[in-house]
Amino acid sequence: MARLFTPFSLKDLTLKNRIVMAPMCQYSVTAKDGVPNEWHYVHYTSRAIGGVGLIIMEMTDVEPDGRITDYDLGLWSDDHIPAFQRIIDSVHQYDAKIGIQIAHAGRKAEDAPEPVAPSAIRFEGDNYKTPRELTTDEVKRMVEKFAAAARRAVRAGVDTIEIHGAHGYLVHQFQSPLTNHRKDAYGADLTRFGVEVIEAMKAEMPSSMPLLFRLSAVEYVDGGYDIDHAIELCRAYHRAGVDMFHVSSGGEGPAGKRRPGNYPGYQVPFARAIKEQLGVPVIAVGMLDNAALAESVIANEDADLVAIARGLLNDPYFALHAAQQLRVKPLAPKQYEMAIR
Ligand SMILES: Cc1cc2nc3c(=O)[nH]c(=O)nc-3n(C[C@H](O)[C@H](O)[C@H](O)COP(=O)(O)O)c2cc1C
């Protein structure tokens, strides 16, 4: 039996297999109101029909100026809930589970007239402005915005929530010595913002619903943090209530001497290190869209789940095809059985 197609349970979340659709911004909210539209509905429903166990909807922001661009999804108002609910109901109908990634772009908010960040340090590149440093009161209000987005996600019917603490966005900015030079308590302890966000979001979620946290395990800018720092972050976040880590890397700025890998499984060692050090479930991601490789990551217990991003843009039926290749009883919906056997 291929391990990739064994079920996985964490609290009340039970997945039919170990394949996760990684969050991927679609930059497709043409109305610029943060509300998902037909594109998002079809895009996510297709991957549910395609057999993935869990879909994590793309970076969804807690306030309008927290978007990377004005074409991103948001959950800053109750008016957003019905359109998310429609997607979630559809995905459930096709027997997949679905979560959402809650985020704020911080200094990487390209369209915000005045981006905000832990410190007034600009992200390198033509698209970026120097951000304004958040006041301590504003940081506290930001925590409440993350909690309000979690409350709305739960009302929309999600099975799980992921905090975006990776790729140089706001939560990452707070936890990195490169971007957090604050003189208040949120600078004295680099985990404090993340911990408060976790606790506030957990308070809005049923206790049976797992909370995921995506983080960059290493930074690639010269002088950036290493896996040891990431492990300490994970320890604090796990204590605060994170149930599973989704292990990515980089995104905080232009790579220096160390560069991200460009080969299959390049981030798997980071996932394994966090799993081993903390004894927590982890999701591995990064060029894993190959059935044999994904199977080996699960079978070797490097990770509990594998997430696929670009591979699922290329092939919405990646999971059905992987089952075929691993000779698992076809998962294909009966309408497709004449083709995928
Ligand atoms: C079009 C696109 C959009 C992405 N948007 C997000 C996002 O919203 N949140 C996130 O954490 N990562 C995002 N990523 C990164 C992916 O989730 C993933 O970590 C990365 O692409 C590596 O996985 P892959 O090799 O399977 O593509 C995005 C990647 C792509 C290609």
The ligand as an ORCA input file, in Angstrom:
! r2SCAN-3c Opt
* xyz 0 1
  C       1.645     31.164     -8.389
  C       2.176     30.944     -6.997
  C       1.581     31.598     -5.927
  C       2.025     31.367     -4.610
  N       1.362     31.955     -3.566
  C       1.652     31.573     -2.290
  C       0.819     31.968     -1.210
  O      -0.243     32.577     -1.378
  N       1.235     31.610      0.038
  C       2.366     30.863      0.265
  O       2.696     30.587      1.410
  N       3.139     30.455     -0.762
  C       2.791     30.756     -2.019
  N       3.521     30.231     -3.063
  C       4.598     29.256     -2.787
  C       4.054     27.827     -2.879
  O       3.036     27.569     -1.918
  C       5.167     26.778     -2.698
  O       5.714     26.877     -1.414
  C       6.301     26.916     -3.729
  O       5.779     27.178     -5.028
  C       7.162     25.651     -3.781
  O       6.367     24.514     -4.077
  P       6.322     23.848     -5.560
  O       7.719     23.484     -5.908
  O       5.427     22.638     -5.403
  O       5.755     24.867     -6.508
  C       3.111     30.481     -4.379
  C       3.721     29.858     -5.470
  C       3.253     30.055     -6.761
  C       3.904     29.299     -7.898
*
